[in-house]
């Protein structure tokens, strides 16, 4: 007898199409079961089929989903979760059209957050991050990639990474990324290579905390060649590598990501035709962050249509951070992807489940409703998958299961276990 049986699911999005990330036209294929059912036992999925097939099964608990939508737990593969303070005071400057790199030059932007993060205690950072994780969970997200990068020195970077380790008791699964090369401290101006050598020297201390290493490849920060050298050394030490590429200026970061075998290339608003072509012939996943473009009030979004039509694998993420995308709402990102990236709803769902999982090397564990996998599921207050990105700005989640247990339900707070 199984623990839980969900029945009368109007549309059950299984995402169980084929192994590996979905590329190109395959992103428009959305495997689903009409009038579906899911069986859960000991935290694992033990049955996937129709309600008719499930009627003879025995379960301690039967839940009638009343014809509503059920999907895998969503995955947010790019966030900056742990930080001190906030940056609402920069809004007037942004409204005046002051570019981010100009704000950065005058001590704002990331430098403001670095100061606040250094001043915050580990306890303060942990409770703040837990608050944001709770909110992500409420939006249906059950797996999150989280970066450091607001220390720029070993003590604070390790403090951030240790906080992420301590948050492993949260229902949301965390995947940690070291982003010590997030900006250039003022005291290292003109000495970029020296700073990168300092960050590289931190990697042995970070090894027990982080699975990935990332770098901000951008004008005024780190060049393409510096980024490639840095990431290749991190790769030699056994880290998976990621890169903030071509977010503001088209420098060639997309091409670099493919050349060095990065697991993902993130942002890509300025990706060149050649960069997009290289993506389509690689295993590197394009993680697009349209919430950042939206919040910075920019006109040029990542060319998702060209990437998908060309045959690339695309994922979506919030880029949750205090300066350029202060939102935990991945559902809102799905709407922006539909309206601004011109992505089809089917592509969007695959981008926040299957491909998002592969962008953080969790493709064999998360992102699908499949027998044998842990039961990370979302019941939506919607009767079809089109409705969620269509009806924007609200939370459509009814119930979230993590490893087979209810961890969030509408009108209730998170249930920590």
N, C-alpha and C positions, 0 to 999 in steps of 0.2 A: 504494500500500500504506500503510495507516494504522499509527500507532505501536502502539496498544493496543486490544484488543477484549475487553470484559467480556461473558461469555455465561452462560447458565443462572442468570439472576437470578430468584429466585422471585417477588418483587414489586419492580418498578421504579417508584418514586414519581417521576413526571415533574413534577408540579405545573403542567403546561402546560395550563391550562384556558382562561383568557382574559386579556386585557391589563388592567393595573391591579390594585390591591389587591382582595382578596375581601371582600365585605361580606355580613353577615347569613347567610342560608341557603346562599349560595354557599361559605361556609367549610366546610360539611360535605361538599362534593364533593372527592374525592381522586383525581385522575387517576393511573392506574397501568397498567402493562403486565405481565401474567402471563408468566412464563418469558421475561423481557426480555433485551435486549442493548444495550450502549452502545459506540460506536466513538469513539476519541480520536485526534486527529492534531495535532501542533504545538500542544498545549495546549488545543485546542478540541474541542467535541463535534461529530462529523461524521456520526454515525449514531445513531438511537434507534428501536428496534423490537423484534421478537421474536427469540429465538435461532434459530428456524427461518429467518427472513428473513436472519439474519446469517451463516449457515453458508457462503455462497458468497463472503463478503468475505475479503480478504487483510489480514493484520496481522503486524507483527513480533513481537508478543506477544499470546497469548491467555490470558485469566484465567478459569478456571472458578469461578463464584461459588457453586456447589454448592447452588443453591436458596435462597440467603440474600437478605435485603432490601438494596436499594440506594436511596439518596435523594440529593437535592442536599445540598451542604454546608450545615450549619445556620448561622443568622445570629443574633448576639446584638446587638440594637439599643439597648442601654442598659447601659453599664458605666462605672465610675470606675477605670480601669486603673492610672494612674500615681499612686503615693502612697508616702510614707515611713512606716515603722513598722507597728504593728498595734494592735488595741484589745481584746485578750482580757482586760485588766485591768478592763474595764467590765462583764464578765459578772456578777459578784456583785451589782452595782447593779441590773442588769436583772432578776436573779432575785428581788430584793427588791421589784420593781415600780416602781422609780424611772422616771418617764417620760423619753423621750429629750430632750425640750425642757428638762427639769430638769437632766439631765446636761450638756447644752449650756451652760446658764446658769452652771454651775460650772466651766467650762473643759475639760470632757470633750468627747465626741463629736467633731465635725468640728474643733474648736479643737485637740484633741490631735493629730490627723492633720496639720493645718496646720503646727504646730510641727515635727513630725518631717519633713515634706516640705521645709520651709525649710532644715532642718539637713542634709538629704541632698544629696550631690553628684549631678550629672546622671548620672554613670556608675553610681552606686548605684541611682538611680531606674530607669535603663534596664535594668539587669540584673534588678532585681526585677520590672519589668513584663514582661520577656522570659520569666521563669519562669512568670508567670501566663498569658501568651499560649500558651506551650507546653502548659500544662495544658488551656486551653480547646480548643486544637487536638486534643488527645487525646480530648476528648469529642465530636468531630465538628464543631466550629465553625470555619468558614473565613472568615468576615467578622465584624468586631467594630466597634461604635461605642465610642469612648473619650473621656471627658470630662476636662478639667482641673478646677480648683475647689478645690484644696488649697493655694493660695498666697494668694489674696485681695489680692495686690499684683502689680505688673507684672513684677517680676523673677522671682518664683517661678512665676507663671502662664506666663510665656514659657518658663521652664525646663521645665515640664511639657509644654507644647506642642512644644518642640524635641525632647524625648525621644520623643514620638509620631512626629515626623517621622523621627527616626533609626531607629525600629523598622519603617520601610517595607521593610527587608531581610528581615523575618520572613515566613514563608509566609502567615500570616493577613493578609488585607486589612484595613486600618484606616481608619475614618472618624472624623475629629476634630471634637470639639465644645468650644467655650469656655464654661466654667461659672464665670467669675469671680464672678458673683453667686450664690454657693453658700451664703454665710452672712454675717453682719454682724460684722466685727472689733470687739472690745471698745472699741477707741479711737474707733470711729464710732458708739457707742451714742447714740441721740437725733439722729443726723445721717444718716439712711438715704438721703435724696435726694442728699446730698453724696457718699456712698460710691458710689451708682449712677452718678453723674456721673463719678467717678474710673474706674469700670469701663468706662464708655462711651468714655472717653478712651484706653483701651488698645486699642480695636478696630482702629485702623489698623495697630498693631504686630502684632496677632494675625491679620490678614487672610490672610497668606501661609501660616498654619498651620491655621486652622480653617475648616470648611465650615458649621458650625452654631453658634448661640449659644443658651444655655439659662439658666434662672433658677429658683431654688427659691422658689416662691410658697407661703408657709405662715405660720401664726401665729408671731409672734415673729421672722420673717425679712423677707419682702417681701410687701406686700399685692397684691391683684389689680390695682388701678389702677397701682401702681408697676411691676408686672411687665409690664402691657400697654404702658405708655409706653416702658419699657426695650427690650422686644422689637421694638416697632414702629420704634424708631430703628435697631436692629440690622438689621432687615429692609430699611430704606431704604439701608443701606450694602451690601446684597447678600448678607447671610447668610441661610441657612435658619434658621428659629426653632423651638425646642422649649421645653417648659415642664414642670417638676416641679409637678404640679397635684393638689390635693385628696388629698394623701397621708395627712395626719393629721386635719385639720379640713376640713369642707365649706365652703370659702370662695367657690367659684364659679370656680375656676381652669379647670375643664373648659369652661365657657361662654366664658371669656376666650380659651382656645386656639382655639376655633372662630371667634370674632369677629375675631381678628387673623390667621387663616389659618396657624396653626402646622402644621408637617409632622406633629408628633405631640404628644399630651398623655400624660404618663407618670405612673404610679401609680394615681390615680383611685379610691382606696378610699372616699373620701367624696363621689364624684360624685353630684350631685342628679339627680332625674328629668328636670328640664329640661336639665341638662348632657348626659345620655345621649341625650335626644331630639335635641339639637342635633348631637351627634356623628354620629348616623345620617344626618343630612341634609348632611354636610360631607365634605371630603376629608381631614380630620384623622384620623390613626390613633391608636387607643387602645393604648398600650404598657403592658401590665400586668406587675407585678413581684411575683408571689405569694411569692417567696422572702423578700422583705423582711417581709411580714406574718407569714410562718411564723417567721422568726428572731426577730422582735420579740415573738413570742408573743401576737399580737393576734387578736381574734375576728372582726373585720370585714374580709373580703376584698373586692376590687373585684368589682362586679356584672357579671361577664363574661356570664352568661346573659342578663341584661336587655339588655346592649349588643348581643350577637349576634342575639338574637331580635328586637330592634328594628331591626336592619339596619346596625349599625356594623361597621367593620373593626377587628379586634383582633390585636395581635401580643404576643409574650411575650419577656421578657428576664430575665437573672440579676440585674441591678442590682449586679453584683459591686463591692463596696466594703468597707473595713475595719471599718465600724461596724454596719451594719444588714443586710448580706447578703454575708458573706465566703465566697462559693462561686463557682467557675468552672464548675460542673456544670449546663449547660442541660438535660441529660436529667432531672435531679432536678426542675427547674422544670416540665418537662412533666408529671411525676407529680403535683406539687402542683396544677397547673392542672386535671388530671383530677379529683382528689379534693376540692379546696377551691373551685375556680372553676366546677366542674361542666361543664367543657368536654369535648366529645366528642373521641375520639382523632383523628378526621379534622380537626377544627377546630384541634387542637393542632399537628398537623404543618404545616398551612397557616400557623399563627401563628409558627412558628419558621423558616419558609422564605420563602414569597411575601410575606406581609404584613410580616414583619420587614425584608425587603429594601426595600419601599416606605417603611417608616418611617424609613429613612436614605437615601432617594433612590437606591437601587441596584436598583430593581425591574426595570430593563431589562438588568441585568448579572448578577444573582445570584438564587438562590432557586428555579431551575427546571433540569430536565434537558431541554435544548432545543438543537437543531442551531444552531451558530453561537456559542453561549455558551462561556465558558471552562469547562473540565472540572473543576469543584469537586464531588467526589462522596464519598459515604461508603458503605462496605460494612459492614453490621452483622452481629454474631453473633446474628441473630434471623431467623426465617423469615416473619414478617409484621409489619406496622406496629403492630399492637395490643400486641405484646410489650414494646416499648421503654418506654412509660410504665407498663405493668403491673408489670414486674419492676424495682423501684426500688432506688436506692442503690448501683448498680454501673455500670461502664462497659461498654456493649454494642458499642462500636466495634471493628471488626476492622482496617480500613484506611481511610486518608483520602488522596484525591488532590486536589492543588491545582494548577490549570492543567495537568492531565494527568500530573503527577508524584506519586509516592508521597512524602508528607511525614510520615506517621505510620503505624505498623503495630503491632499488638498485640505485646507483649514486646520492642519496640524503642523507643529514644528518638526524638525528633523528628529528622528529616533536614533540616538547613538547607541551602538552595540559593541 
